[in-house]
Amino acid sequence: MISRLEEFKVYNLAMELGEKVWDIVIVWGFFEKDTMGKQLVKAVDSIAANLSEGLGRYHYKEAKNFAYYSRGSLFETKTWLTKANSRKLIDNDQFQNLISSLEIIGKMLNSYVNSIGEVKEPSAEYASWHFPMPIPNAQFP
C-alpha cells in the first residue's frame, strides 16, 4: 500500500525539483557551493520537508502552518535561483525551467493551503487504525 505522502502530488514535484537543483549545485566550485549552493539546496529541500512534516503532525492547523513554511521556502528558492542566474552559475534556460517548476508547485501549494480546513474527529474505529490524517481533496492544476 502506498502511503499518503507518496500520493501527495505537490510534495512529489517539490522532491523532484530538489533533485534537479542538487544536480546543478553539486558541480559548482567550492566557493559557489559554500556561499550560495548550500542555501539554495536547503531552501528547495525545505519545500518538500515542510509539507511532509505538516502532514505528519496529524492536525489541520499544523499542516496549514507547515504549508506556509513550505511556501516561504519556495520564495526563498526563487531568490537564490535569481541570484545564481545573475551570477552566471545557471544559464537562462535552466533558470526558466526551474522557475516554471516553482510556479507550478506554488499554484498547487496555494490550492493545498486553501483546501486545509477543520476536520471532524475520527471515529473510534478509524483512530484505532493509527493512519495519518487524510490529505484534503484539493483540486490541483
C-alpha positions as CSV (number, residue, x, y, z in Angstrom):
1,M,0.0,0.0,0.0
2,I,1.3,3.4,-0.9
3,S,1.4,6.0,1.9
4,R,-0.5,9.2,1.6
5,L,2.8,11.2,1.5
6,E,3.8,9.3,-1.7
7,E,0.4,10.2,-3.3
8,F,0.9,13.9,-2.4
9,K,1.5,15.5,-5.9
10,V,2.9,18.8,-4.7
11,Y,5.2,17.0,-2.4
12,N,6.5,14.8,-5.2
13,L,7.1,17.7,-7.5
14,A,9.0,19.5,-4.8
15,M,11.1,16.4,-4.2
16,E,11.9,16.2,-8.0
17,L,12.8,19.9,-8.0
18,G,15.1,19.4,-5.1
19,E,17.0,16.7,-7.0
20,K,17.3,18.9,-10.1
21,V,18.8,21.7,-8.1
22,W,21.1,19.3,-6.3
23,D,22.4,18.0,-9.7
24,I,23.2,21.6,-10.7
25,V,24.8,22.7,-7.5
26,I,26.9,19.6,-6.9
27,V,29.2,20.6,-9.8
28,W,29.8,24.2,-8.7
29,G,33.2,25.2,-7.3
30,F,33.9,25.2,-3.6
31,F,33.2,28.9,-3.1
32,E,29.9,28.9,-5.0
33,K,28.7,25.8,-3.2
34,D,29.7,27.1,0.2
35,T,28.2,30.6,-0.2
36,M,25.1,30.1,-2.4
37,G,24.8,26.4,-3.1
38,K,24.1,25.3,0.5
39,Q,21.5,27.9,1.0
40,L,19.8,27.1,-2.3
41,V,19.7,23.4,-1.6
42,K,18.4,23.9,1.9
43,A,15.7,26.2,0.6
44,V,14.5,23.9,-2.2
45,D,14.6,20.8,0.1
46,S,12.6,22.7,2.7
47,I,9.6,22.9,0.3
48,A,9.0,19.2,0.5
49,A,10.3,18.7,4.0
50,N,7.9,21.2,5.5
51,L,5.0,19.6,3.6
52,S,5.9,16.2,4.9
53,E,6.3,17.5,8.5
54,G,3.0,19.2,8.4
55,L,1.2,16.1,7.1
56,G,2.9,14.0,9.8
57,R,1.6,16.3,12.6
58,Y,-1.9,14.9,12.0
59,H,-3.7,18.2,12.7
60,Y,-5.0,20.5,10.1
61,K,-3.8,23.7,11.8
62,E,-0.2,22.4,11.9
63,A,-0.5,21.1,8.4
64,K,-1.5,24.6,7.3
65,N,1.3,26.2,9.2
66,F,3.9,23.9,7.7
67,A,2.4,24.5,4.3
68,Y,3.0,28.2,4.9
69,Y,6.6,27.5,5.8
70,S,6.9,25.5,2.6
71,R,5.6,28.5,0.6
72,G,8.2,30.6,2.3
73,S,10.9,28.2,1.3
74,L,9.5,28.3,-2.3
75,F,10.0,32.1,-2.4
76,E,13.5,31.8,-0.9
77,T,14.4,29.2,-3.6
78,K,13.2,31.7,-6.2
79,T,15.6,34.3,-4.7
80,W,18.6,32.0,-4.8
81,L,17.8,30.9,-8.3
82,T,17.6,34.5,-9.4
83,K,21.0,35.2,-7.8
84,A,22.5,32.1,-9.3
85,N,21.3,33.2,-12.8
86,S,22.5,36.8,-12.4
87,R,25.9,35.4,-11.2
88,K,26.1,33.1,-14.2
89,L,26.0,29.9,-12.2
90,I,23.0,28.7,-14.1
91,D,22.1,29.6,-17.6
92,N,18.9,31.3,-18.7
93,D,17.3,28.0,-19.9
94,Q,18.0,26.3,-16.6
95,F,16.7,29.3,-14.8
96,Q,13.4,29.5,-16.8
97,N,12.8,25.7,-16.4
98,L,13.4,25.8,-12.6
99,I,11.2,28.9,-12.2
100,S,8.4,27.3,-14.3
101,S,8.6,24.3,-11.9
102,L,8.4,26.6,-8.9
103,E,5.4,28.4,-10.4
104,I,3.5,25.1,-10.8
105,I,4.5,24.0,-7.3
106,G,3.4,27.4,-6.0
107,K,-0.1,27.1,-7.6
108,M,-0.5,23.6,-6.2
109,L,0.7,24.7,-2.8
110,N,-1.8,27.6,-2.7
111,S,-4.6,25.2,-3.6
112,Y,-3.5,22.8,-0.9
113,V,-3.4,25.6,1.7
114,N,-6.8,26.8,0.7
115,S,-8.2,23.3,1.0
116,I,-7.0,22.7,4.5
117,G,-9.8,23.2,7.0
118,E,-11.3,21.9,10.1
119,V,-11.9,18.2,10.1
120,K,-14.2,16.2,12.3
121,E,-12.7,14.0,15.0
122,P,-12.1,10.5,13.6
123,S,-14.4,7.7,14.7
124,A,-13.0,5.3,17.4
125,E,-12.6,2.6,14.8
126,Y,-10.7,5.0,12.5
127,A,-8.5,6.2,15.3
128,S,-7.6,2.6,16.3
129,W,-6.0,2.1,12.9
130,H,-3.4,4.8,13.5
131,F,-3.4,6.0,9.9
132,P,-2.3,9.5,9.2
133,M,-4.7,12.4,8.7
134,P,-6.1,12.2,5.1
135,I,-5.0,14.8,2.6
136,P,-7.8,17.1,1.8
137,N,-9.3,16.6,-1.7
138,A,-7.8,19.7,-3.3
139,Q,-8.1,20.4,-7.0
140,F,-4.7,20.9,-8.4
141,P,-3.9,22.3,-11.9
